[in-house]
């Protein structure tokens, strides 16, 4: 015998407002997910370019700043 709480038997139908809200939420999440994926891809691309540049160019040691002597009071 089948249970009365079996999924798929009694599917609640959302109201028009709920359906529109769900569609808006889904679309907003898709947009945010796409933007996040684009940001991650850009970060990876820039990181790879920076590492390639660091390998191609030798590191220049920083120039020491001249220090001023102590002031006499």
Secondary structure, 3 states (H helix, E strand, C coil): CCCCCCCCCCCCCCCHHHHHHHHHHHHHHHHHHHHHHHHHHHHHHHHHHHHHHHHHCCCCCCCCCCCCCCCCC
